[in-house]
C-alpha cells in the first residue's frame, strides 16, 4: 500500500517564540527561535505522534524553548526600512531548494528569523540567526545534506533496486532481480521522505529440466525460487532419500541428486504346495529358479525381477507322487487313505466298539518326511474300548466319581456321601457297557449340636436335609430363624442366618431408701450387675445381678 504521512496542526509555542514548523508532516523536523526583542535562542522540534495520541503534534526533541525579553530600547529616530520577501531570499541565494526560509518571508525591517534546511534535507548543527535589514537578509547558511527516503520504496515479486540510501531530489532504478525478467522503472525521492514511481512487473524465469531426464521428477516447468522433487527412476531406489531441488536464478536446478541402486521387488517368487525355491529378496535384474517340490516332478522355470518392481516368470507344471497307505492296529479306522497323491488327505477315526480318548478324528495328508520320502503325515486318534454308561446308581446319598470312564472288566467303588454312613460296594463294567453291583445301604449322619451364645433351639439330633427353629434365650430379644442341617466343606453343619439376640432390660430393681442410698441399677440389662451405696459413708453394699429368667435384680 502507498503510505502518506499526516500533517501536524500549526503550533503555539509561547510568548516571543516563532518557528518554521507550519505545515510539517509526520517525521519532519523544524526549529523554534526567539523573536526580535527577546534574547536569542533556538531549539529543535519534530512533527510526531505522542504516546497515547492518535494525531501528530509539534513536539520538542530536547526541551521546550523559553524566550526572555531583552528589554532593548528602540531607536525612535530610526526610519522604518523595507521588509524582506522572496526577492530578498533570492538575493541571499536561499531559493535553491535545500533551504527553508519561511520564517524570513515578510519579516519587517530589523526583524530576526532563521534559515534551516528544507524538508527532505538534514542540517548539521543548529540554524544561525538571520536579520532583515531594509529588505536585505543576512546570516550564515546552514550545511544541508539530502535525507534518505524511507516510504514507498520499490517492492514486489522479483523486484530489486538500488534505492537504499537515496535522498531527497535523487533518483534510483527498480529492476527485476536475477532469475526474473521485466522492464526497469525509475523512482524519485521526494522531500516528504517517500519514493514515487511505478514498480516493474517481473516474471520468474523457467529452469531447464532436461538434465533430470534419467530421474523421475516434478521439476518440469518450475520457475525461479520454486522447489521440486527428484527420485530414482523405476526399478531403482535411493540410498539417501528423495532429493529436493530448487530452481536457481541462473536457470539451473540446485541440490544433491539421489544416489540410486537397484530397487527391491515388492512381490516374491510364487511358492505353491508343489513348488520350491530359495530366491529370497530380489532386486531389479536378479533371476531365480522355481523348481518342483519334493514328491513332485517337472521342469524348473526362471523368474526375473523387472524394472516395474514385479517378479515375472512362469510357474512350472509339477506332477504329484502317490503315498502308500499307513499301517494301523484294529482300534483305528482309515477312510479314503489309499492311493492319495501329494497334498491330498484322508481321515482316521476310532473303529467300532472303540471311543476316542481325545480327538474324535484326525486328518492325514500325503507329503514328504524328513528323509524326503512320501508318506501319509499326521497323528492318529487315541482310541480305547467303549466305557460303561448304564446301570450306575444315581442318588444324592452316593458318590460314584471313581466309576467315570471305565471300560469292560474294569471295577470301581460306590461309596456313601459325606452326609451318610455305610459300607462301600464294588461295581463292575460288563460287555453291554452296563455296570453291575449291589447298592450300599447308607444312613444319614446327625448334625453336630448347635452351640450359640444366648440361643435355644430344637435342632438336637437333626440329620442331613432336616430343618429346625432357633431363637433367643430368656432375658434376650430377637427374631427366631430356621436352620438346616446340610453338607459343607468340613462335613455336616447347620446353615442359615443365626439369630441376633440382644440383652433385655430388667423390670424389677432393688428397693431402698433413696434418702440414705444411691445405686447404679437403673437401666441394667440381662446378665449385668449393679451396686447400692450408703450416701453418708460411701459404703458399697453387695452386688446385684439382673436375672435373665425373670428380668429381676437379685
C-alpha positions, 0 to 999 in steps of 0.5 A: 500500500502507498503510505502518506504521512499526516500533517501536524496542526500549526503550533503555539509555542509561547510568548516571543517564540516563532518557528518554521514548523507550519505545515510539517508532516509526520517525521519532519523536523523544524526549529523554534527561535526567539523573536526580535526583542527577546534574547536569542535562542533556538531549539529543535522540534519534530512533527510526531505522534505522542504516546497515547495520541492518535494525531501528530503534534509539534513536539520538542526533541530536547526541551521546550524553548523559553524566550526572555525579553531583552528589554532593548530600547528602540531607536525612535529616530530610526526610519522604518526600512523595507521588509524582506520577501522572496526577492530578498531570499533570492538575493541571499541565494536561499531559493535553491531548494535545500533551504527553508526560509519561511520564517524570513518571508515578510519579516519587517525591517530589523526583524530576526528569523532563521534559515534551516534546511528544507524538508527532505534535507538534514542540517548539521548543527543548529540554524544561525540567526538571520536579520532583515535589514531594509529588505536585505537578509543576512546570516550564515547558511546552514550545511544541508545534506539530502535525507534518505527516503524511507516510504514507498520504496520499490517492492514486489515479486522479483523486484530489486533496486538500488534505492537504499540510501537515496535522498531527497531530489535523487533518483534510483532504478527498480529492476527485476532481480536475477532469475526474473525478467521485466522492464526497469522503472525509475523512482524519485525521492521526494522531500516528504521522505517517500519514493514515487514511481511505478514498480516493474512487473517481473516474471520468474524465469523457467529452469531447464529440466532436461538434465533430470531426464534419467530421474523421475521428477516434478521439476518440469516447468518450475520457475525461479525460487520454486522447489521440486522433487527428484527420485530414482527412476523405476526399478531403482531406489535411493540410498539417501532419500528423495532429493529436493531441488530448487530452481536457481536464478541462473536457470539451473536446478540446485541440490544433491541428486539421489544416489540410486541402486537397484530397487527391491521387488515388492512381490516374491517368487510364487511358492505353491504346495508343489513348488520350491525355491530359495530366491529370497529378496530380489532386486531389479535384474536378479533371476531365480529358479522355481523348481518342483517340490519334493514328491513332485516332478517337472521342469524348473522355470526362471523368474526375473525381477523387472524394472516395474518392481514385479517378479515375472516368470512362469510357474512350472507344471509339477506332477504329484507322487502317490503315498502308500497307505499307513499301517494301523492296529484294529482300534483305528479306522482309515477312510479314503487313505489309499492311493492319495497323491501329494497334498491330498488327505484322508481321515482316521477315526476310532473303529467300532466298539472303540471311543476316542480318548481325545480327538474324535478324528484326525486328518492325514495328508500325503507329503514328504518326511524328513528323509524326503520320502512320501508318506501319509503325515499326521497323528492318529486318534487315541482310541480305547474300548467303549466305557460303561454308561448304564446301570450306575446308581444315581442318588444324592446319598452316593458318590460314584466319581471313581466309576467315570470312564471305565471300560469292560472288566474294569471295577470301581467303588460306590461309596456313601456321601459325606452326609451318610454312613455305610459300607462301600460296594464294588461295581463292575463294567460288563460287555453291554457297557452296563455296570453291575453291583449291589447298592450300599445301604447308607444312613444319614449322619446327625448334625453336630449340636448347635452351640450359640451364645444366648440361643435355644433351639430344637435342632438336637439330633437333626440329620442331613436335609432336616430343618429346625427353629432357633431363637433367643434365650430368656432375658434376650430379644430377637427374631427366631430363624430356621436352620438346616442341617446340610453338607459343607466343606468340613462335613455336616453343619447347620446353615442359615442366618443365626439369630441376633439376640440382644440383652433385655432390660430388667423390670424389677430393681432393688428397693431402698431408701433413696434418702440414705442410698444411691445405686447404679441399677437403673437401666441394667440389662440381662446378665449385668450387675449393679451396686447400692451405696450408703450416701453418708459413708460411701459404703458399697453394699453387695452386688446385684445381678439382673436375672435373665429368667425373670428380668429381676435384680437379685 
